Structure formats: C-alpha cells, structure tokens
Amino acid sequence: MTTPDRNDAWRADFERDGYVVLPEIIPPAQVAMLVEALQRVEKEYGLGYARTSFEGLKTVRINNLLARDDAFWQVPLQPEVLSLAEALLDRELLLSSLVSLTLGPGQERQPLHEDVQQIPLPRPRPPLSLNAIWALSDFTEDNGATHVVPGSHRYDHSPRPDEDVPTIKATMKSGSIMLFDSALWHHGGANTSNERRYALSCYYCAGWLRQQENLQLGIPRETVARMPRRLQELCGYSIYKGQFGHIDNQDPITLLGHERGKRTVWEAADLKKQRAGAERP
Ligand SMILES: O=C(O)CCC(=O)C(=O)O
C-alpha cells in the first residue's frame, strides 16, 4: 500500500528535481514475466532494431504493447505510479504510449532531449506529461542507465543540440521505476556491457493533450473491450471534463458495452438547474 507519507515525499522529490525513483516496487516475478513477454513478442512479430539513431540502432522498441500481449495491461495501472500521476496531472489523464526500450550491447548514448520538445508552449510550465521508466534489468553504470539533468524541467528552454551539461546516471535496481516530468532533460545511456538492458516506457499525458500513440485506432476494439475499465479510460475511451473526446454527446466508453459513461458538461449543467428548481419551495 502507498502510505500518504511516502507519496508526499516522492511528490516533493519529483517537484524539486523533475524526477523520482520508486525503488524496487515491482515484484521480481512480475519483472520476469514482463521480460519473458517482451522476448515472446519480439520473436512472434519478428521485430528488430529501431531504424533511426534517436530510437537506437541497437535498440528494440516495441510500440503499441497493449495490443501485442495482455501481459502488459497491468503496467499503466501500477497503483503507486498511477496515483502519483493522477495527483500531478489529474484523474482524467491518459496513457500517451507504452513502449519497450531494450538496449542491446553496443547501443550508443542517445542525444540529450526532453519528451515534449514539439509542444509550442513556453517553459517552464506545470507538467503536461510524465514518463515512467520501468527498469526490468538493473540499470547500471555501463548498460545504458538513463541520464537526467536534475531540475531541468524548470529551465526556460529545451536542450539545444550542442548543449553540453552535466548529467547524472539514474542507476537503479531491477523492479524500480523512475517517474519524470517529460520536460526534464534526459537521454538513454550507452550500453557498453555484454547484456541487454530491458525497460519499459509508460508515458502518461494530461487528458486534454494528444496522445503520442493513437491507442483508439491502434488497439483493436475487441482487445480494448476485454481490458479493465480504468485501462479503457486511460486508452482514450473517456471524456475530459465532460467536453473533450465525446462522440455524438456520448462518452466513448459506451462503445465498449458499458451502459453509461460520464455526462457531458452540458447535460450536467441542465441537471444542476433542474435539481436547484426541484429544491426551491
Ligand atoms: O532508454 C532510455 O533510457 C531513455 C529513452 C528516451 O528517453 C527516449 O527514447 O525518449
């Protein structure tokens, strides 16, 4: 269980540094199951290394993981991370993407970047999106642990291509999760070891922001229909503040066989008026 004290401490670290590490919160059996699932999916779909240097020419990235194997469904619902993400974004947040980051031996360091560089809004700003990097291997000095620039989420600009700043390596034990503000400057490290570094990136965004992966079109409807309702909502079968994302004034969750979803903001306003009228003597 998440105690309020622990949650508050994590949130304070996150706000100061732009990231926080939740040490070893995933049980070893779940880590092993996820690594096995990644290996199975990689083989089943005949996947290879990414094709761009940013994504990593010695890195296997499996996109759209929720559609590939049910084993990944629990990842976005991880209680501690989801409750922190809800506290930072709000409960109507969305899953932006769920992707694996398997760094092979020989993978070079990634360029310094932030994950919301394309969003045309001034910095600094409150978090728009959050990335939870799940360590499914120990993140060590030499296998490509993510580098971060603490406090850089508060800088007034995104990193320039030639910007040379000191970073720290977020080394952590397998089963740990690093949650960071996607405005934080960071990059994947170089993997100079002989082993693969297994990781997942579970990326959440505000409910009013476009998702990085188009999960409504990318996951077959019959697959989403089998998911837990909270995961369906996170995938975009939901409306933000009763207004954004509706289909003909209906919450899209009804497309998945649920009788009722959230009311639109307009229905809610009329209902409030009717109730106030009924209470008047
Ligand atoms: O692999 C990592 O450690 C980080 C990857 C990353 O930051 C990205 O691809 O945007």
The ligand as a Gaussian input file, in Angstrom:
#p B3LYP/6-31G(d) Opt

LIG

0 1
 O       16.179000       4.405000     -22.917000
 C       16.237000       5.322000     -22.102000
 O       16.807000       5.225000     -21.020000
 C       15.573000       6.644000     -22.397000
 C       14.864000       6.674000     -23.715000
 C       14.307000       8.017000     -24.023000
 O       14.459000       8.959000     -23.300000
 C       13.538000       8.232000     -25.251000
 O       13.569000       7.399000     -26.141000
 O       12.886000       9.308000     -25.369000

